[in-house]
Amino acid sequence: MEILRSLEAVEPRHRGSVAAIGNFDGVHLGHRAVIGEAARIAGDLHAPLSVVTFEPHPRQFFQANLDPFRLSTSKGRATRLEDLGVDTLFELPFNQEFAQLSAEAFIDDVLLGRLGLRHVVIGYDFNFGHRRRGTPDMLVERASQKGFAATKVAAVHESDGAVYSSSRIRQCLMEGDPRGAASLLGAPWEITATVEEGDRRGRTIGFPTANLRLGDLLCPRLGVYAVRAMLTGGEGSGTWMPGVANLGLRPTVNDRGVLLEVHLFDREIDLYGRDLRVRLVDFIRPERKFGGLDELTAQIGADAAQARELLGH
């Protein structure tokens, strides 16, 4: 998948695609319905499939002091979109100038003029332009006037009648229910980040870990999880590996800041500086403080055994 992060990077060969448009935070099943419809139309037209999205998330731009809420980073979202077969990702910078664009200018100058889209697909609740005055119906009508096409996808509902939404996924994660989040996402919730150099304390107790920061991502319930992880790019990439991870503040060793520490089972791989995708599969227990390293080591062993059982490994 090719990623373009500015309108200036668009070349003639990028024009003529069918695009799904939205923030697509988390790329949940509601988002996938929009992208899937775009993929169907692209197939019928023998056209490339693209996604138009924005970075940072507009909510981050307008409310910079909010606690982290995102379900996916730019990197994580791109990975999921590539998994769905997207050919080109237009990740447009959301800045003050972009925020001031009228709805009409967004359609005429960006979608048609700069990106040269052949057909656009949006969700039922996609609002855009200055003060969010653009609506899906307006986009459909104006596209027909301007010589291209637009399709609005209806809301997708869960079995209980609720609309798939990012807010319900956030609630599941904060309650320590990764399986519930996965049922809404269509896959386990995951973190994609670069492995940091740590204090190597895990090696001294027989449980070496890969350490990742959440950054702008929502913080799920702190505790221990059964996980699967995959390296992206380079040697050893492309295989999901089972493991156990602690998400927390490391109270026993007085570390500062939330950290995801991932221990992979039966693997010896140099992970420092590499990108790792980590999927939270099951919640094992809340984080707690131990009396010392011996007690901590014993508990990690028990957690690892339970994670192996949950993962069938």
C-alpha positions as CSV (number, residue, x, y, z in Angstrom):
1,M,0.0,0.0,0.0
2,E,1.3,3.5,-0.9
3,I,0.8,6.2,1.7
4,L,0.7,9.9,0.7
5,R,0.7,12.4,3.5
6,S,0.1,15.6,1.5
7,L,-1.9,16.8,-1.4
8,E,1.4,18.0,-3.0
9,A,2.5,14.3,-3.2
10,V,-0.4,13.3,-5.4
11,E,0.7,12.5,-9.0
12,P,-1.5,11.8,-12.1
13,R,-1.1,8.1,-11.5
14,H,-2.9,8.4,-8.2
15,R,-6.0,9.9,-9.7
16,G,-9.1,7.9,-10.7
17,S,-9.5,5.7,-7.6
18,V,-12.6,4.8,-5.6
19,A,-12.1,6.2,-2.1
20,A,-13.6,5.4,1.3
21,I,-13.5,8.6,3.4
22,G,-13.4,9.0,7.2
23,N,-11.3,9.0,10.3
24,F,-11.5,5.2,10.6
25,D,-10.1,5.2,14.2
26,G,-9.7,1.5,15.0
27,V,-11.1,0.4,11.6
28,H,-14.0,-1.4,13.3
29,L,-16.8,-3.3,11.6
30,G,-18.8,-0.2,10.8
31,H,-15.8,1.3,9.1
32,R,-15.2,-2.0,7.3
33,A,-18.7,-1.8,5.8
34,V,-17.7,1.5,4.2
35,I,-14.4,0.3,3.0
36,G,-15.9,-2.9,1.8
37,E,-18.5,-1.0,-0.3
38,A,-15.7,1.0,-1.8
39,A,-13.8,-2.2,-2.6
40,R,-16.9,-3.6,-4.3
41,I,-17.3,-0.5,-6.5
42,A,-13.6,-0.4,-7.3
43,G,-13.8,-4.0,-8.4
44,D,-16.8,-3.3,-10.7
45,L,-15.0,-0.3,-12.2
46,H,-11.6,-2.0,-12.4
47,A,-10.3,1.0,-10.4
48,P,-7.8,1.3,-7.6
49,L,-9.1,1.3,-4.0
50,S,-8.1,4.2,-1.8
51,V,-8.8,5.6,1.6
52,V,-8.9,9.3,2.5
53,T,-8.3,10.0,6.1
54,F,-6.8,12.7,8.4
55,E,-3.9,13.1,10.8
56,P,-4.1,14.1,13.5
57,H,-7.6,13.0,14.3
58,P,-9.7,16.2,14.1
59,R,-10.8,15.7,17.7
60,Q,-7.2,15.9,18.8
61,F,-6.7,19.1,16.8
62,F,-9.7,20.9,18.2
63,Q,-9.4,19.5,21.8
64,A,-5.7,19.2,22.3
65,N,-6.0,18.7,26.1
66,L,-8.1,15.6,26.0
67,D,-6.9,12.4,27.5
68,P,-5.7,9.9,24.9
69,F,-8.7,8.3,23.2
70,R,-7.5,6.9,19.9
71,L,-8.0,3.3,19.1
72,S,-5.3,3.2,16.5
73,T,-2.2,5.3,15.7
74,S,-1.5,6.5,12.2
75,K,0.9,3.5,11.8
76,G,-1.6,1.0,13.3
77,R,-4.5,2.3,11.1
78,A,-2.3,2.0,8.0
79,T,-1.5,-1.6,8.8
80,R,-5.1,-2.5,9.2
81,L,-6.1,-0.8,6.0
82,E,-3.3,-2.6,4.1
83,D,-4.7,-5.8,5.5
84,L,-8.0,-4.9,3.9
85,G,-6.5,-4.6,0.4
86,V,-6.3,-0.8,0.2
87,D,-4.0,0.3,-2.7
88,T,-3.4,3.9,-1.7
89,L,-3.9,5.8,1.6
90,F,-4.3,9.5,1.4
91,E,-3.5,10.6,5.0
92,L,-4.2,14.3,4.8
93,P,-2.7,16.7,7.4
94,F,-5.5,18.2,9.5
95,N,-4.2,21.7,10.4
96,Q,-5.7,25.2,10.8
97,E,-5.9,25.7,7.0
98,F,-7.6,22.4,6.4
99,A,-10.0,23.1,9.3
100,Q,-11.1,26.3,7.6
101,L,-12.1,24.7,4.3
102,S,-15.7,24.9,3.5
103,A,-17.6,21.8,2.8
104,E,-17.9,22.8,-0.9
105,A,-14.2,23.5,-1.1
106,F,-13.4,20.1,0.4
107,I,-15.5,18.4,-2.3
108,D,-14.5,20.6,-5.3
109,D,-10.8,21.4,-4.6
110,V,-9.7,18.4,-2.6
111,L,-11.7,15.3,-3.6
112,L,-12.2,16.2,-7.2
113,G,-9.5,18.8,-8.0
114,R,-6.4,17.4,-6.1
115,L,-7.2,13.7,-5.6
116,G,-9.3,13.3,-8.8
117,L,-11.5,10.7,-7.2
118,R,-13.8,8.7,-9.5
119,H,-16.2,7.6,-6.8
120,V,-16.4,8.3,-3.0
121,V,-18.0,6.2,-0.3
122,I,-18.9,7.6,3.1
123,G,-20.7,6.5,6.2
124,Y,-24.1,7.7,7.3
125,D,-22.6,10.0,9.9
126,F,-19.7,11.6,8.0
127,N,-19.7,15.4,8.5
128,F,-17.0,17.5,7.1
129,G,-15.9,21.0,6.2
130,H,-15.7,24.2,8.3
131,R,-17.9,23.8,11.4
132,R,-18.9,20.3,10.1
133,R,-21.5,21.8,7.8
134,G,-21.1,19.2,5.1
135,T,-23.4,16.2,5.3
136,P,-23.4,12.8,3.5
137,D,-26.5,13.8,1.5
138,M,-24.8,17.1,0.5
139,L,-21.8,15.2,-0.7
140,V,-23.9,12.7,-2.7
141,E,-25.8,15.6,-4.4
142,R,-22.8,17.8,-5.1
143,A,-20.7,14.8,-6.5
144,S,-23.5,14.2,-9.1
145,Q,-23.4,17.8,-10.1
146,K,-19.6,17.8,-10.4
147,G,-19.3,14.7,-12.6
148,F,-18.3,12.0,-10.1
149,A,-20.2,9.7,-7.9
150,A,-20.8,9.3,-4.1
151,T,-22.4,6.5,-2.1
152,K,-23.7,6.8,1.5
153,V,-23.5,3.6,3.6
154,A,-26.2,3.0,6.2
155,A,-25.4,2.3,9.8
156,V,-24.2,-1.2,10.7
157,H,-25.8,-2.7,13.8
158,E,-24.7,-5.2,16.4
159,S,-26.9,-8.2,17.3
160,D,-28.5,-6.1,20.2
161,G,-29.5,-3.4,17.7
162,A,-26.8,-0.9,18.7
163,V,-24.7,0.8,16.0
164,Y,-21.1,-0.2,15.8
165,S,-19.1,2.7,17.3
166,S,-15.7,3.6,18.6
167,S,-17.2,4.6,22.0
168,R,-18.5,1.1,22.7
169,I,-15.0,-0.3,21.8
170,R,-13.4,2.1,24.2
171,Q,-15.8,1.1,27.0
172,C,-14.9,-2.6,26.5
173,L,-11.2,-1.9,26.6
174,M,-11.4,0.3,29.7
175,E,-13.4,-2.5,31.4
176,G,-10.8,-5.1,30.6
177,D,-12.9,-6.9,28.0
178,P,-10.7,-7.3,25.0
179,R,-12.9,-10.1,23.6
180,G,-15.9,-7.7,23.6
181,A,-13.7,-5.1,21.8
182,A,-12.6,-7.7,19.2
183,S,-16.3,-8.6,18.5
184,L,-16.8,-4.9,17.5
185,L,-13.5,-4.5,15.7
186,G,-13.6,-7.7,13.7
187,A,-10.2,-8.6,15.1
188,P,-8.4,-8.2,18.5
189,W,-7.5,-4.6,19.4
190,E,-3.9,-4.0,18.8
191,I,-1.0,-1.7,19.5
192,T,1.6,-1.0,16.9
193,A,4.8,0.7,18.2
194,T,8.5,0.6,18.2
195,V,10.2,-1.6,20.8
196,E,12.1,0.6,23.3
197,E,15.3,-0.1,25.1
198,G,14.4,-1.1,28.7
199,D,16.3,-1.8,31.9
200,R,16.5,-5.5,30.9
201,R,15.2,-6.4,34.3
202,G,13.0,-9.1,32.8
203,R,16.0,-11.0,31.5
204,T,17.3,-11.3,35.1
205,I,14.2,-13.2,36.2
206,G,13.8,-15.3,33.1
207,F,11.1,-13.3,31.4
208,P,12.7,-10.9,28.8
209,T,10.2,-8.4,27.5
210,A,9.7,-6.1,24.6
211,N,8.6,-2.6,25.9
212,L,6.2,-0.4,24.1
213,R,4.6,3.0,24.9
214,L,0.9,3.7,24.1
215,G,1.6,7.2,22.9
216,D,-1.7,8.8,21.8
217,L,-3.7,5.5,22.2
218,L,-6.5,5.0,24.7
219,C,-5.2,3.2,27.8
220,P,-7.2,0.0,28.4
221,R,-7.6,-1.5,31.9
222,L,-4.2,-1.9,33.5
223,G,-3.3,-5.5,34.1
224,V,-2.0,-8.7,32.5
225,Y,-3.2,-10.0,29.1
226,A,-2.7,-13.0,26.9
227,V,-1.4,-11.6,23.6
228,R,-0.3,-12.4,20.1
229,A,2.5,-10.3,18.5
230,M,3.9,-9.9,15.1
231,L,7.0,-8.1,13.8
232,T,6.4,-5.8,10.8
233,G,9.1,-5.8,8.2
234,G,12.5,-7.5,8.3
235,E,13.6,-10.9,9.6
236,G,10.9,-12.9,11.4
237,S,8.0,-10.7,10.3
238,G,4.6,-12.0,9.3
239,T,4.0,-14.6,12.0
240,W,1.8,-14.2,15.0
241,M,3.6,-15.3,18.2
242,P,1.9,-16.1,21.5
243,G,2.9,-14.3,24.7
244,V,1.9,-12.6,27.9
245,A,2.0,-8.9,28.6
246,N,1.7,-6.5,31.5
247,L,0.1,-3.2,30.8
248,G,0.7,-0.8,33.6
249,L,2.9,1.4,35.8
250,R,5.1,-1.3,37.1
251,P,4.5,-0.6,40.8
252,T,6.9,-3.2,42.1
253,V,9.9,-1.6,40.4
254,N,8.7,2.1,40.7
255,D,8.8,2.9,37.0
256,R,7.0,6.0,35.7
257,G,4.5,6.0,32.9
258,V,2.3,3.3,31.3
259,L,4.2,0.6,29.6
260,L,3.2,-2.5,27.7
261,E,5.8,-5.2,28.5
262,V,5.4,-8.2,26.2
263,H,7.0,-11.6,26.8
264,L,7.0,-13.9,23.8
265,F,6.9,-17.6,24.5
266,D,9.8,-19.8,23.3
267,R,11.3,-17.0,21.2
268,E,14.7,-15.4,21.3
269,I,14.6,-12.4,18.9
270,D,16.4,-9.1,19.1
271,L,13.4,-6.7,19.0
272,Y,15.0,-3.4,20.0
273,G,14.1,-0.6,17.5
274,R,11.7,-2.8,15.5
275,D,8.0,-2.3,15.0
276,L,5.8,-4.8,16.8
277,R,2.0,-5.4,16.5
278,V,0.6,-6.6,19.7
279,R,-3.0,-7.9,20.0
280,L,-4.8,-8.1,23.3
281,V,-6.6,-11.4,23.3
282,D,-7.7,-12.0,26.9
283,F,-7.6,-10.3,30.2
284,I,-5.9,-12.4,33.0
285,R,-5.8,-10.2,36.1
286,P,-5.6,-6.5,37.2
287,E,-2.1,-5.1,37.9
288,R,-1.0,-5.2,41.5
289,K,2.1,-4.5,43.6
290,F,4.2,-7.4,44.9
291,G,6.3,-7.7,48.0
292,G,9.5,-8.2,45.9
293,L,11.0,-9.8,42.8
294,D,10.6,-13.4,44.0
295,E,6.9,-12.9,44.5
296,L,6.7,-11.1,41.2
297,T,8.6,-13.8,39.3
298,A,6.3,-16.5,40.7
299,Q,3.2,-14.6,39.6
300,I,4.6,-14.0,36.1
301,G,5.1,-17.7,35.8
302,A,1.5,-18.3,36.8
303,D,0.3,-15.6,34.4
304,A,2.4,-17.1,31.5
305,A,0.9,-20.6,32.1
306,Q,-2.6,-19.2,32.1
307,A,-1.9,-17.2,28.9
308,R,-0.6,-20.4,27.2
309,E,-3.8,-22.1,28.1
310,L,-6.0,-19.3,26.9
311,L,-4.1,-19.1,23.6
312,G,-4.0,-22.9,23.1
313,H,-0.2,-22.9,23.1
